[in-house]
Amino acid sequence: MTETAQKALSILREPDQFQWYIIPIFVFVIYLYYNELHKKEYDAVLAGLAFWGMDWFNEIWNALVLHFTNFAPVWGAPWKTAYLIFVGLNIEITLMFATLGLASTKILSDNKKTKILGINNRWFFAIINSIFAVIIEEYLNYTGALTWEYSWWNATTPWLIFLIGYLPFFIVAYMVYDMKKMKNKIITVGAILGFDIICIIIFSGILGWI
């Protein structure tokens, strides 16, 4: 097992890591969602939750990679954090994803068929946002805040991080945003988050693998 993976496991869900700065960040995220609910922007809220749920799924399978390889997760976050939820997911990251999904809907055109540079605006912004997110990940890895241990997932293979790490998040979020029926939006988001919860109960609560 790599040194970074061992470090992550040593602080995994360790309450002594708590830092007070996380409280105002948490409240800020709540404020953003409450504000959208107050404005009855339910499409944006559900898109944000879908985006957040997609990241939880990624973090679950990433933690399972460490369990089955006993080498390293695909990505890790073993250093400074107020709380490490999974080996590659800390409280700061999950609050960031909860905010990013919601924020990414604000740039969308009211007309889902509008094109930018010949590309449908949904696809355009999904691609641009994903590229931007990969650039940030590259920087986080450069600083050591985010660790990569596999040759096929590193700074030389950004396309894989783009395709697996971000693009599906934005695509699903925008699909939920554009669904015509609120019932379908709720069912989709409920299925994503429900699946995440079941996986966490099984792989963490029962089996203790992650």
C-alpha positions in Angstrom: 0.0 0.0 0.0 1.3 3.5 -0.9 2.4 5.9 1.8 -0.4 8.3 0.7 -3.1 5.6 1.0 -1.8 4.7 4.5 -1.9 8.4 5.5 -5.5 8.7 4.2 -6.6 5.6 6.2 -4.9 7.0 9.3 -7.2 10.0 9.4 -10.3 8.4 7.8 -13.4 9.7 9.6 -11.2 10.8 12.5 -13.1 13.4 14.5 -9.9 15.0 15.8 -9.4 16.5 12.4 -12.3 18.9 12.9 -11.7 22.5 12.1 -14.2 25.4 12.8 -13.8 26.9 9.4 -16.0 24.1 7.9 -19.1 25.4 9.7 -19.4 28.7 7.9 -18.7 26.9 4.6 -21.5 24.4 5.4 -23.9 27.3 6.3 -23.0 29.0 3.0 -23.9 25.9 1.0 -27.2 25.7 2.9 -27.9 29.4 2.2 -27.4 28.8 -1.6 -29.9 26.0 -1.7 -32.4 27.8 0.6 -32.1 30.9 -1.7 -32.9 28.8 -4.8 -35.8 27.2 -3.0 -37.1 30.6 -2.0 -37.0 31.7 -5.6 -38.7 28.4 -6.6 -35.7 27.4 -8.8 -36.4 23.8 -8.2 -34.8 22.8 -11.5 -31.5 24.2 -10.4 -31.8 22.6 -6.9 -32.4 19.1 -8.3 -29.7 19.5 -10.9 -27.3 20.5 -8.2 -28.3 17.4 -6.1 -27.9 15.2 -9.1 -24.4 16.5 -9.7 -23.6 16.0 -6.0 -24.9 12.4 -6.1 -22.8 11.6 -9.2 -19.7 12.6 -7.3 -20.6 10.4 -4.3 -20.9 7.4 -6.7 -17.4 8.2 -8.0 -16.0 8.4 -4.5 -17.5 5.1 -3.5 -16.0 3.1 -6.4 -12.7 5.0 -5.9 -12.6 3.9 -2.2 -13.4 0.3 -3.4 -10.3 0.4 -5.7 -8.1 0.8 -2.6 -9.9 -2.0 -0.8 -9.5 -4.5 -3.7 -6.0 -3.5 -4.8 -4.6 -2.8 -1.3 -2.4 -0.4 -3.2 -4.0 3.0 -3.6 -7.3 4.7 -4.6 -7.4 6.2 -8.1 -7.2 9.6 -6.3 -6.6 10.4 -2.7 -7.0 13.3 -0.3 -4.7 12.4 2.6 -3.6 15.8 3.8 -5.1 18.7 5.6 -8.9 18.5 6.0 -11.6 19.1 8.6 -12.9 15.6 8.0 -12.0 12.8 5.6 -15.2 10.9 4.6 -13.6 8.4 2.1 -9.9 8.1 1.1 -10.5 10.5 -1.9 -13.3 12.6 -0.4 -13.1 15.1 2.3 -15.8 17.4 3.7 -14.4 20.4 1.7 -14.6 18.5 -1.6 -18.1 17.3 -1.1 -19.3 20.8 -0.1 -17.6 22.1 -3.2 -19.4 19.6 -5.5 -22.7 20.5 -3.8 -22.1 24.1 -4.8 -20.6 23.5 -8.2 -23.5 21.6 -9.6 -26.0 24.3 -8.5 -23.8 27.1 -9.8 -23.2 25.4 -13.2 -26.9 25.8 -14.0 -26.7 29.6 -13.8 -24.8 29.9 -17.0 -27.2 27.8 -19.1 -29.3 29.5 -21.8 -33.1 29.6 -21.2 -33.5 27.9 -24.5 -31.9 24.4 -24.3 -31.5 24.3 -28.1 -29.4 27.5 -28.3 -25.9 26.8 -29.8 -22.6 28.3 -29.0 -19.9 28.0 -31.6 -22.1 25.5 -33.3 -22.4 23.3 -30.2 -25.6 22.9 -28.2 -25.2 25.2 -25.1 -25.7 22.3 -22.7 -22.9 20.3 -24.2 -20.8 23.4 -24.6 -20.9 24.3 -21.0 -20.6 20.7 -19.8 -17.3 20.5 -21.8 -16.0 23.9 -20.8 -16.8 23.3 -17.1 -15.2 19.9 -17.2 -12.0 21.2 -18.8 -11.8 23.9 -16.1 -12.4 21.4 -13.4 -9.6 19.2 -14.7 -7.2 22.1 -14.8 -8.0 22.7 -11.1 -7.4 19.1 -10.3 -4.0 19.2 -12.1 -3.1 22.1 -9.9 -4.3 20.4 -6.7 -2.2 17.4 -7.7 0.8 19.6 -8.3 0.5 21.1 -4.8 0.1 17.6 -3.3 -3.4 18.2 -2.0 -4.8 15.5 -4.3 -2.7 12.4 -4.9 -2.6 10.2 -8.0 -0.7 6.9 -7.9 -1.6 5.1 -11.2 0.2 5.7 -14.5 -3.2 5.8 -16.3 -4.7 8.5 -14.1 -2.3 11.5 -13.8 -1.3 14.8 -15.4 -0.4 13.1 -18.6 -3.9 11.6 -19.1 -6.2 14.5 -18.5 -8.7 13.1 -21.0 -9.6 10.3 -18.6 -10.1 12.6 -15.7 -12.3 14.7 -18.1 -14.4 11.7 -19.3 -14.8 9.9 -15.9 -14.3 12.6 -13.3 -16.4 15.4 -14.6 -18.2 15.3 -17.9 -20.9 12.8 -16.8 -21.6 14.9 -13.7 -22.5 18.0 -15.9 -24.4 15.9 -18.5 -26.6 14.3 -15.8 -27.1 17.6 -14.0 -28.2 19.3 -17.2 -30.4 16.4 -18.2 -32.2 16.6 -14.9 -32.4 20.4 -15.3 -34.1 20.1 -18.7 -36.6 17.3 -17.8 -40.1 18.5 -18.5 -41.8 16.8 -15.6 -40.9 17.5 -12.0 -41.8 13.9 -11.2 -39.1 12.6 -13.5 -36.6 15.0 -12.0 -37.4 13.8 -8.4 -37.3 10.2 -9.4 -33.9 10.5 -11.1 -32.3 12.4 -8.3 -33.9 10.1 -5.8 -32.5 7.1 -7.7 -29.0 8.5 -7.8 -28.9 9.5 -4.1 -30.7 6.3 -3.1 -28.2 4.1 -4.9 -25.3 6.1 -3.2 -26.9 5.5 0.3 -27.4 1.8 -0.3 -23.8 1.5 -1.4 -22.5 3.4 1.6 -24.6 1.2 4.0 -23.3 -2.0 2.4 -19.7 -1.1 1.7 -19.0 1.1 4.7 -21.6 0.3 7.4 -21.9 -3.5 6.9 -18.7 -4.7 5.2 -16.4 -2.0 6.4 -14.6 -1.9 3.0 -14.6 1.9 2.6 
